[in-house]
Amino acid sequence: MDSGPDYSLFPIFEPYPGTEIWQGIEKHGTFDKSGKYQNALLSENSAVWIPNGRTREELENFAAQAMMRFYLRPRQIWLGIANIFYATPARVFRYFASGLMFMANAVFGSSRGGARY
């Protein structure tokens, strides 16, 4: 945050078949094949990876906390307000609607972070 980027994403790491990290990944975690989680990006492997010593819920909470800490900073709020004056009304509406939806999902826990949609 000290470097001052305008936006940031906090995805949950997912190893994919065919990548270097895929080889031997099971010694660093497990694949949850229970169906509770779903990776919509992979058709041949819908299970998601969970590192040893962590839970998927914990990873999702870390990602949500990071998003909130980043985007609720005074600088980000000011930039959002200042950019409104240069945007079209439709874009301003989408900006506020998506922000409200994110906050509502974060508060009521219906958000699905990471690769689970």
Backbone bond lengths (Angstrom), bond angles and torsions (degrees), N, CA, C in turn:
res aa  C-N    CA-C-N  psi(-1)  N-CA   C-N-CA  omega(-1)  CA-C   N-CA-C  phi
1 M - - - 1.449 - - 1.522 111.22 -
2 D 1.330 116.50 -25.96 1.465 119.35 -178.51 1.523 112.65 -67.16
3 S 1.335 117.98 -24.26 1.457 119.67 -179.24 1.525 112.87 -78.07
4 G 1.333 117.66 -12.55 1.457 121.82 173.16 1.511 117.58 77.43
5 P 1.341 119.79 38.51 1.468 118.43 176.75 1.527 110.78 -69.04
6 D 1.325 116.39 154.73 1.459 120.98 -179.12 1.522 112.49 -80.13
7 Y 1.310 117.41 -30.68 1.452 120.18 178.23 1.522 109.54 -146.09
8 S 1.322 115.22 162.70 1.450 119.96 -179.81 1.519 109.28 -155.23
9 L 1.323 116.15 153.37 1.456 122.77 175.89 1.514 108.19 -123.11
10 F 1.315 116.75 149.61 1.453 122.02 -178.64 1.528 110.43 -131.39
11 P 1.332 116.71 69.71 1.469 118.61 -179.22 1.524 111.41 -76.53
12 I 1.317 115.11 159.87 1.458 121.20 174.52 1.529 107.28 -89.58
13 F 1.316 116.90 132.71 1.464 122.44 -177.08 1.519 110.94 -61.43
14 E 1.311 115.75 132.84 1.459 122.71 175.43 1.527 108.72 -132.44
15 P 1.331 118.65 116.46 1.467 119.70 175.24 1.534 109.57 -74.69
16 Y 1.314 116.83 138.20 1.457 121.80 -179.50 1.518 111.21 -113.02
17 P 1.342 117.10 144.78 1.469 119.95 177.62 1.524 110.63 -57.92
18 G 1.323 115.21 141.31 1.452 120.56 178.47 1.520 113.93 92.61
19 T 1.336 117.70 -10.47 1.462 120.17 177.88 1.529 108.94 -91.03
20 E 1.324 116.29 163.07 1.470 120.67 -179.90 1.518 111.89 -60.37
21 I 1.313 117.01 -40.07 1.470 120.19 -175.00 1.523 112.05 -71.55
22 W 1.329 117.24 -19.48 1.462 121.04 -178.50 1.531 111.31 -62.71
23 Q 1.320 116.79 -33.27 1.452 121.46 -177.64 1.527 110.01 -69.54
24 G 1.282 116.58 117.52 1.453 121.66 178.25 1.513 114.40 77.39
25 I 1.317 118.09 16.10 1.472 120.73 -176.05 1.523 112.11 -68.63
26 E 1.321 117.62 -25.05 1.459 119.81 -176.51 1.533 113.17 -68.41
27 K 1.330 117.97 -16.83 1.468 118.08 176.01 1.536 111.28 -79.01
28 H 1.322 117.23 -10.10 1.468 121.26 178.99 1.524 112.49 -107.35
29 G 1.320 116.82 0.56 1.460 120.69 -179.41 1.513 110.30 175.17
30 T 1.329 115.57 -171.06 1.455 120.79 -179.07 1.522 110.14 -130.55
31 F 1.310 115.42 160.86 1.453 121.63 173.72 1.519 108.28 -100.26
32 D 1.316 116.30 125.00 1.462 121.14 178.25 1.524 107.70 -85.16
33 K 1.310 115.41 111.64 1.466 121.08 -178.77 1.519 111.34 -108.52
34 S 1.329 116.66 16.94 1.461 120.68 -176.71 1.520 113.13 -72.46
35 G 1.322 116.92 -16.96 1.457 120.05 -176.73 1.516 112.86 92.43
36 K 1.341 116.71 -6.69 1.471 120.53 178.28 1.524 110.16 -67.15
37 Y 1.319 116.16 -35.32 1.455 121.85 178.16 1.518 108.53 -113.98
38 Q 1.295 115.39 153.66 1.454 118.65 -178.03 1.515 109.23 -142.30
39 N 1.302 116.50 134.49 1.454 121.91 175.42 1.511 107.03 -103.64
40 A 1.320 116.60 104.55 1.461 121.22 -175.94 1.523 112.32 -75.21
41 L 1.321 118.59 -10.12 1.454 121.18 -177.55 1.518 112.97 -83.65
42 L 1.300 117.70 -21.77 1.464 121.06 -177.49 1.526 109.92 -113.19
43 S 1.299 116.45 122.36 1.463 118.54 178.93 1.529 111.50 -82.86
44 E 1.337 117.34 -33.87 1.460 119.58 -177.00 1.528 112.92 -86.72
45 N 1.316 118.90 -12.89 1.461 121.96 -179.94 1.519 108.33 -142.55
46 S 1.320 116.52 92.07 1.460 118.93 -176.24 1.524 112.30 -86.60
47 A 1.341 117.79 -6.95 1.459 120.40 178.59 1.524 110.27 -73.83
48 V 1.317 117.16 148.07 1.462 121.18 178.21 1.522 109.43 -105.01
49 W 1.324 115.37 152.88 1.456 122.17 -177.10 1.522 110.05 -91.03
50 I 1.332 116.43 136.67 1.466 122.51 178.04 1.523 107.22 -125.25
51 P 1.358 117.54 119.74 1.466 119.36 -178.69 1.528 112.07 -67.61
52 N 1.340 115.77 153.41 1.461 120.93 177.30 1.523 110.35 -59.03
53 G 1.315 116.89 138.07 1.462 122.13 176.63 1.522 114.06 83.89
54 R 1.320 118.58 1.95 1.469 122.12 179.97 1.518 109.41 -129.52
55 T 1.321 115.57 162.78 1.458 120.73 171.97 1.514 108.04 -116.39
56 R 1.309 116.30 159.44 1.466 119.88 179.80 1.528 110.22 -64.67
57 E 1.312 117.19 -38.29 1.466 120.56 178.70 1.525 111.00 -61.46
58 E 1.332 116.26 -39.48 1.460 120.85 178.57 1.531 110.54 -62.88
59 L 1.332 117.21 -43.50 1.461 120.97 178.63 1.531 111.19 -63.46
60 E 1.323 116.77 -41.55 1.462 120.59 178.64 1.525 111.07 -64.49
61 N 1.332 116.93 -39.37 1.467 120.38 177.68 1.527 111.47 -65.37
62 F 1.331 116.87 -41.12 1.476 119.86 176.77 1.528 111.02 -59.55
63 A 1.330 116.46 -44.36 1.467 120.61 -179.73 1.529 110.83 -63.79
64 A 1.322 117.70 -42.67 1.471 120.99 179.46 1.528 110.91 -65.89
65 Q 1.322 117.82 -41.45 1.467 121.25 178.02 1.518 111.27 -63.18
66 A 1.317 116.68 -41.39 1.466 120.41 179.32 1.528 110.61 -63.33
67 M 1.334 117.03 -42.63 1.472 120.49 177.73 1.525 110.83 -60.44
68 M 1.312 115.94 -46.60 1.466 119.19 -177.79 1.533 111.05 -66.25
69 R 1.337 117.09 -42.60 1.475 119.65 178.77 1.522 111.74 -62.48
70 F 1.328 116.90 -36.85 1.457 120.28 -178.65 1.522 111.40 -73.69
71 Y 1.326 117.22 -49.19 1.463 120.20 -171.59 1.522 114.34 -86.02
72 L 1.310 119.63 -9.78 1.463 121.19 176.46 1.530 112.20 -100.57
73 R 1.323 116.51 19.68 1.467 120.55 174.37 1.522 108.70 -78.27
74 P 1.328 117.74 150.01 1.470 120.44 179.00 1.529 112.66 -55.56
75 R 1.341 118.17 -39.46 1.465 120.61 -178.92 1.528 110.58 -62.48
76 Q 1.338 117.30 -44.51 1.458 120.63 -179.26 1.525 111.45 -66.47
77 I 1.308 116.12 -38.56 1.466 119.53 178.35 1.525 109.42 -65.22
78 W 1.324 117.22 -43.86 1.461 120.91 178.84 1.531 111.26 -62.58
79 L 1.326 117.26 -44.68 1.463 120.44 178.33 1.528 111.19 -61.12
80 G 1.313 116.76 -39.76 1.456 120.52 177.78 1.517 111.80 -62.32
81 I 1.316 116.72 -42.96 1.466 120.56 178.62 1.523 110.83 -67.69
82 A 1.319 117.12 -44.02 1.470 120.95 -179.19 1.530 111.28 -64.30
83 N 1.322 118.10 -37.11 1.462 121.27 -178.81 1.521 113.07 -71.56
84 I 1.311 116.79 -18.93 1.464 120.22 179.30 1.525 111.13 -61.02
85 F 1.314 116.36 -35.17 1.461 120.53 -176.87 1.531 112.75 -70.01
86 Y 1.325 117.56 -15.30 1.455 121.55 -178.76 1.530 112.89 -108.02
87 A 1.313 117.03 0.53 1.468 121.09 -176.03 1.525 111.30 -102.66
88 T 1.329 114.99 160.03 1.463 120.16 175.58 1.532 108.75 -74.08
89 P 1.328 118.34 156.32 1.469 120.21 178.87 1.535 113.42 -57.31
90 A 1.326 117.21 -36.98 1.471 119.72 179.01 1.524 110.72 -64.08
91 R 1.325 116.34 -41.30 1.464 119.37 179.49 1.523 110.91 -67.83
92 V 1.315 118.17 -38.03 1.468 121.53 177.52 1.525 109.34 -61.95
93 F 1.331 116.96 -43.44 1.464 120.68 178.82 1.526 110.64 -60.73
94 R 1.338 117.47 -47.79 1.464 120.97 179.35 1.527 111.47 -62.31
95 Y 1.316 116.57 -37.29 1.462 121.87 179.48 1.531 110.55 -60.53
96 F 1.331 116.05 -50.19 1.462 119.69 -179.08 1.526 111.91 -71.39
97 A 1.318 117.30 -37.84 1.461 120.09 179.75 1.522 110.78 -63.99
98 S 1.325 117.68 -44.18 1.464 119.84 -179.93 1.526 110.75 -68.12
99 G 1.323 118.40 -36.12 1.463 121.02 176.71 1.516 111.78 -64.51
100 L 1.326 116.66 -42.57 1.463 120.34 178.55 1.529 111.05 -66.08
101 M 1.322 116.23 -39.43 1.465 119.28 178.39 1.526 111.14 -64.92
102 F 1.337 116.98 -40.50 1.465 119.79 178.53 1.525 110.35 -62.84
103 M 1.330 116.40 -45.95 1.465 119.68 -179.04 1.527 111.04 -64.52
104 A 1.327 117.66 -41.49 1.461 120.60 178.65 1.522 110.84 -63.64
105 N 1.325 117.16 -43.25 1.459 120.27 177.91 1.518 111.48 -63.61
106 A 1.317 117.00 -38.07 1.465 120.47 179.78 1.528 110.61 -67.32
107 V 1.322 117.17 -40.58 1.468 121.29 -177.65 1.525 111.28 -71.96
108 F 1.321 116.93 -44.44 1.458 120.06 -174.74 1.517 113.66 -92.28
109 G 1.310 117.72 -0.30 1.458 121.96 173.35 1.513 115.55 71.14
110 S 1.320 117.96 19.02 1.462 118.82 -179.54 1.522 111.51 -93.06
111 S 1.324 117.26 1.06 1.458 120.65 179.14 1.514 109.94 -76.09
112 R 1.313 116.09 145.72 1.455 122.10 177.69 1.514 107.73 -117.41
113 G 1.316 116.98 100.57 1.453 120.65 -176.96 1.512 112.82 -79.21
114 G 1.300 115.55 171.38 1.452 121.08 176.56 1.507 112.34 71.89
115 A 1.314 115.53 -143.26 1.461 120.95 -175.95 1.525 111.98 -91.13
116 R 1.306 117.67 10.98 1.461 121.28 -177.41 1.521 108.39 -98.72
117 Y 1.331 117.52 120.22 1.466 121.25 -178.36 1.496 110.67 -126.53
